[in-house]
């Protein structure tokens, strides 16, 4: 399937739109993205293995990039209906090429849109919400993270699950490593935001769902799960 776009804000002569900013960042990185990211986007495959995915589930990745995760899910589960959303046309071009090369164009649907603008009907033409929505090292790059999380939760069906893997606080690492990593990640617009964990925790406390958190690599990465309205036991156990 071809990549379609939602309506985009008009360009501003003084500041790049979020779409333009993402395209500038990935214009050249797209060629080496999969090769380089495997060394420090730790925990992506762990998340894919642990996600609870019902039969014929509709699964969305927000910030799908090159569609690496969606292609892997498709290889393991032929029954899944897979969707990817990203703000960068540059990355989606690579994603569509990879999907077509694998013969998966009829199983993975891509759209260009901002995370906070997600709507199942408007974005993907779906009449029903998603069973699973996940963010893989993308939420820490989204300045409007709270709006992105709100849109993702709104796009989930009752009992559906939101998953998140991202950089954590590196508190169990030496201070100089933590500082060097923070500087390096800032070059790519990555900001560690403990606020989004609090956001999910607060919603669990008010009865909107069940939130669980675990860590990988001495708090290098976090794995989080939020099940909307807590109808089924969680698949991720807490291991801090």
C-alpha positions in Angstrom: 0.0 0.0 0.0 1.2 3.5 -0.7 2.0 5.9 2.1 -0.7 8.5 2.6 -0.5 11.7 4.5 -2.9 13.6 6.7 -3.2 17.3 6.1 -0.1 19.2 7.2 0.3 22.7 8.7 1.5 25.3 6.3 5.3 26.0 6.3 6.5 28.8 8.4 9.4 30.9 7.1 10.8 31.3 10.6 10.5 27.8 12.0 10.4 24.3 10.6 7.2 22.4 11.0 7.4 19.1 12.9 7.2 17.3 9.6 10.1 19.3 8.1 12.2 18.9 11.3 11.9 15.1 11.1 12.7 15.0 7.4 15.9 17.1 8.0 17.0 14.8 10.8 16.5 11.6 8.8 17.3 12.8 5.3 20.7 11.0 5.4 20.4 8.9 8.6 17.7 6.8 6.8 20.4 5.0 4.9 22.2 3.7 8.0 19.4 3.9 10.6 18.8 0.1 11.0 22.5 -0.7 11.0 23.4 1.9 13.7 20.4 1.8 15.9 20.7 -1.9 16.7 23.7 -1.1 18.9 21.8 1.2 21.3 18.1 0.9 20.9 18.2 -1.9 23.4 15.1 -3.8 24.3 13.1 -3.5 21.1 13.0 -7.2 20.4 12.3 -7.9 24.1 9.2 -5.7 23.8 8.1 -7.5 20.6 8.4 -10.8 22.3 6.5 -9.8 25.4 3.6 -8.0 23.8 0.2 -9.7 24.3 -1.3 -9.8 20.8 -4.8 -11.3 20.3 -5.5 -13.3 17.2 -6.0 -10.9 14.2 -5.2 -8.0 16.4 -4.9 -4.5 14.9 -1.5 -3.3 16.0 -0.2 0.2 15.6 3.4 1.5 16.0 3.6 5.2 16.6 6.9 6.5 15.2 7.5 3.4 13.1 10.5 4.8 11.3 11.8 2.2 8.8 9.1 -0.3 9.9 11.7 -2.6 11.2 9.5 -3.6 14.1 6.4 -4.1 12.0 8.2 -6.3 9.6 9.5 -8.5 12.4 6.0 -8.8 13.9 4.7 -9.7 10.5 7.2 -12.5 10.1 6.2 -14.0 13.4 2.4 -13.6 13.1 0.7 -13.7 9.7 -2.7 -13.1 11.3 -1.9 -9.6 12.6 -3.2 -6.4 10.9 -0.2 -4.0 11.2 -0.1 -0.2 11.0 2.6 2.3 11.2 2.6 6.1 11.7 5.5 8.5 11.4 6.1 12.2 10.8 9.1 11.7 8.5 8.4 11.1 4.8 12.1 10.2 4.5 11.8 7.3 6.9 8.5 6.2 5.4 10.1 6.0 2.0 12.6 3.5 3.4 9.8 1.7 5.3 7.7 1.3 2.2 10.6 0.0 0.2 11.4 -2.6 2.9 7.8 -3.6 3.2 7.4 -4.0 -0.6 10.7 -6.0 -0.8 9.4 -8.5 1.8 6.0 -8.8 0.0 4.1 -7.3 2.9 2.4 -4.4 1.2 -1.0 -5.9 1.8 -0.4 -6.5 5.5 1.3 -3.3 6.7 -0.3 0.1 6.2 1.7 3.3 6.7 0.6 6.9 7.2 2.4 10.1 7.6 1.0 12.1 10.5 1.9 13.5 13.9 1.5 11.3 16.9 -0.9 13.7 18.6 -3.2 13.7 15.5 -3.7 10.0 15.6 -7.3 8.9 15.0 -8.2 5.4 13.8 -10.9 6.6 11.4 -9.3 9.7 10.1 -5.7 8.4 9.9 -6.3 4.9 8.7 -9.9 4.7 7.7 -10.7 2.1 10.5 -14.1 1.8 12.0 -12.8 0.2 15.2 -10.0 1.2 17.6 -6.7 -0.7 17.9 -6.0 -3.7 20.1 -2.4 -2.7 20.7 -0.5 0.6 20.2 3.2 0.8 20.9 6.1 3.3 21.0 9.6 2.0 20.4 12.2 4.6 21.2 10.0 7.3 19.7 8.1 8.9 22.6 11.3 10.5 24.0 11.6 12.4 20.7 8.1 13.8 20.7 7.9 17.3 22.4 4.1 16.9 22.6 4.4 13.6 24.4 1.4 14.0 26.6 -0.9 14.7 23.6 0.7 11.7 21.8 -0.1 9.4 24.8 -3.6 10.8 25.1 -4.2 10.2 21.4 -2.8 6.6 21.7 -5.0 5.8 24.7 -8.0 7.2 23.0 -7.3 5.0 19.9 -7.3 1.8 22.0 -10.3 -0.3 22.5 -11.4 -1.2 26.0 -9.1 -3.9 27.3 -6.5 -2.9 24.7 -2.8 -2.4 25.6 -0.3 0.4 25.1 3.3 -0.6 25.2 6.4 1.5 25.5 10.2 0.8 25.3 12.5 3.8 25.6 15.6 5.2 27.3 15.4 5.2 31.1 17.4 7.3 33.6 20.7 5.2 33.6 20.8 5.6 37.4 22.7 2.4 37.9 25.4 3.5 35.5 28.5 5.6 36.4 27.8 9.3 36.3 30.2 10.0 33.4 28.6 7.4 31.2 25.1 8.8 32.0 26.2 12.3 31.2 27.9 11.3 27.9 24.9 9.3 26.9 22.6 12.3 27.6 24.7 14.6 25.5 24.9 12.1 22.6 21.1 11.5 22.6 20.4 15.2 22.7 22.0 15.5 19.2 19.1 13.4 17.9 16.4 15.3 19.8 16.0 12.6 22.5 15.0 13.8 25.9 14.5 11.5 28.9 11.1 12.4 30.3 10.1 10.6 33.5 6.9 12.6 33.2 5.4 10.1 30.8 5.7 7.3 33.3 4.0 9.5 35.8 1.3 10.3 33.3 0.5 6.6 32.9 0.7 5.9 36.6 -1.7 8.7 37.4 -4.2 7.3 35.0 -3.9 3.9 36.6 -4.5 5.4 40.0 -7.7 7.0 38.8 -9.0 3.6 37.5 -8.5 4.2 33.8 -6.2 1.1 33.5 -3.4 -1.0 34.8 0.2 0.2 34.6 3.3 -1.9 34.9 6.9 -1.0 34.5 10.1 -3.0 34.2 13.7 -2.2 33.4 16.5 -3.6 31.2 20.2 -3.2 31.3 20.6 -1.6 34.7 17.9 1.0 34.0 19.3 1.7 30.5 15.9 1.0 29.0 12.4 0.9 30.3 9.5 -1.4 29.3 6.0 -0.1 30.2 2.6 -1.5 29.7 -0.8 0.2 30.2 -3.9 -1.9 29.8 -7.0 0.3 29.3 -9.6 -0.4 32.0 -7.6 -3.4 33.3 -9.8 -6.2 32.0 -7.0 -8.8 31.5 -3.9 -9.6 33.6 -0.7 -8.0 32.4 1.9 -9.7 30.4 4.9 -7.7 31.7 5.9 -8.4 35.3 7.6 -5.6 37.3 11.3 -6.2 37.7 13.0 -3.0 38.9 
